[in-house]
Amino acid sequence: MALYMYQFSYTPESWAAQLKKPENRIENVGRAFCEAAVALAVTAGGAIGSGKTTVLMSGSQGVEAL
């Protein structure tokens, strides 16, 4: 099974909204990490300024690369 890391940055407007209502922040972030489809939907919604996906190595692949 492949492992992936999704990195993103929030827009200034999204940070302001999260700081204004912190109770929504934890719920929304938790949901964003449930599925890759949700992360894509969040990006399309304008809350994310930029994002990228990186394929990760397994432990054995990392050892082999060393």
N, C-alpha and C positions, 0 to 999 in steps of 0.2 A: 504494500500500500504506500503510495507516494505521500510525502509530507510537504505542506506548503505553509508559508508565512505571508500574511497580508499586512502590509504597513500602510498607514494613511495619516494624513494631517487634516485637522478640522479647519474650516474657514473661520475668520474672526467672528462672523455672525453666529456660527454654531457654538463657539466658545462662550459668547455673551449669553446665549439662550441657556446653555448648560449651567453657567454660574448663577443665572437668575433663578433657575428651578433645579437645584441639585438632585432632588428626589427622582427626576426624570432621567438624569444622566446614567445612573447605574442600571436602570431598567433597559434603556436604549442600547448601551454598550454591551450588556449581556446578550441581548437579542442579536446584535450585529455579529457576534462571534459564533452563533449557533450554526449558521450555514453560509457558504460562499455566496449563494444567491441573495441572501439578505445584505451582505456587504456590497454587492453590486447595486442593489436597490437603494441603499443609503447613499452611495456615490452618485447615482442618478438623481437623487433628491436634492442635491446641492449642499448638503451638510459637510461633505468631504471635499477639501481643496485639491488633494492629489492622493494617489495611491499606487502601490505596486505589489505584485505577487512574486515571491521568490521560492523556487523549488529547494527544499532542504535535503541534506544527506542523512542517511541513517547512521547510527553509531559505527557500524562495521565499514560503511563507505568512508566515513571520516578517518578511521584508523588506516584504511587502505590508501587514502589520499596522502596521509603523512608519510 
